[in-house]
Every structure is written in C-alpha cells, then in structure tokens.
Amino acid sequence: MKKISERKRIVVKVGTSTLTHKTGRLNIRRVEQLVKTLADLYNAGHEVILVSSGAIGLGMGKLGLRERPKDTKGKQACAAVGQCELMYMYDNLFSNYSITVAQLLLTKYILLEDRRTNVENSLETLLSMGVIPVVNENDTVAIDELELEVGENDSLAAIVATIAKADLFIMMSDIDGLFDKDPNSSDDAQMIPVVQEITDEIRGVAGGVTTNVGTGGMRTKIRAVEIAFEAGIDVVLMNGKTPKKLYDLFEDKPVGTLFTKKDS
C-alpha cells in the first residue's frame, strides 16, 4: 500500500460541524487553520480538491435564523446567501497564501448524466492550472428534495473523488473515526484504526454511531467509503476539530480510521 505521504491528488471533505459553531456562525479560528494547512499541503506538492459543506449553515447565521429550514424554499434561500459567504471566505483566506480557488456547484443529475465528463474536464483543467477547486452541492437551484439531498456532501465528495481519480479521500467530521459502538453513549467504545472491507458488521456498527451536527451520520459516511472503494480509492475518516492533524496524517502517523482494501 502506498504511504499517505505519497498520495498526490487528495479530496478533502469538510462538514458543517467543522466550519461552524453550534450557533451556525463561522468558526473563524478553525477555518483559518484548515485553509493554512491545506495551503501548506498544496505547497508541498499535493493537488487539493476541497468539498465544503456550510452554505446553508452560514446562510442561517447571516439571516439570523435559529433553526435550519425544513422546506426546500427555505434551504435554497439560506444556501443562496451562505454560498456567497462561503466562497468569499475561501477566496480571501487562500489568497493570503497566493493560491487561487474556483467554485464548482454540482447536483446529482449532473454527476450521473453525460455531463459528468464536463465535471472531470473542469477539475483536470483547474488542477493543471494550480487552482484549488471548492465543490459544494448546488442547493440553491435544486428542484426537489431528492436532488437537494445527494446523500449530503459525504457521497457527493466520494463521487467527486471518483471523477477526479483521487489518490486519497479524506472526510473530516465531528467524530474521531469509526468506533465499534456509539462513543456518545458508550464509555468503552473503541476506535477501529483500519477497515479493509465493508461488511454487514461494519454497516451495523455504523448504523448505531451518530455525529452531532449537520445532516450526515456515520451510515452516510460508510456509503461514501463504498463509493470510493468501487473506484479503488482509500479513505480516511478523521475529526475536523483540529485541522492541523492533517500534518500528522501526511507524515504517515495514524489518524482516525483508514479504509483501505486488502488488495490496495
């Protein structure tokens, strides 16, 4: 198996829980650490694709809403406001390190149809130009609830990793990794450092493990791993609370749970 430090093209997915406080407002210190670390990995020679949640959450904060809208129209409005905030933030922060970012807003129908090739071409061209693509689901114009929920951004990020032919897919969440039982309710829960096959037992464990913020739980993360596995891509699930842990990961230190097929 190739060392983590040797993986050139990486897709990093960050969830709402990483980007925001419980109030829905931006966690400025954490986002700055994330951008600085990704910029450093970029400078070290890695190609970085960032799949970022947070538009609806940031839109809620901007609009002064205390609860996430339950209807499509409300989510679209929050996403429209929040997406401006999200890209302004990334453009501003990455520019401090002389790195250009680009926005890609996708829906599942674009990813599943012939237009998928256009997404691949766009990603390849941007990466060849030294740009960091920032990808999100196009919540603003999604036409129905089915399209709005691609499977939240875990599955979206896994599909992007597949299209981009990534060497590694990193999911940053509000949990340290995959545990043998729910760590929120069991003090003796143990983290599983390496998973080489997605079995019914692993799916069963994931079904009982929850995360605290955002729309994605552990079950959706396992589904994302399965999508990546189908394309031969290894996955790391780690806590986004301390983005600097990415340095440990790329120094080949154990971080989170590594999902790697036996024949990788």
Secondary structure, DSSP 8 states (H G I E B T S, - for coil): ---GGG--EEEEEE-HHHHB-TTSSB-HHHHHHHHHHHHHHHHTT-EEEEEE--HHHHHHHHHT-SS---SHHHHHHHHHHHHHHHHHHHHHHHHTTT--EEEEEE-HHHHHSTTHHHHHHHHHHHHHTT-EEEEEE-TTT--SHHHH-SSHHHHHHHHHHHHTT-SEEEEEESSSS-BSS-TTT-TT--B--EE-S--HHHHHHHHT---SSSS--HHHHHHHHHHHHHTT-EEEEEESS-TTHHHHHTTT---SEEE--TT-
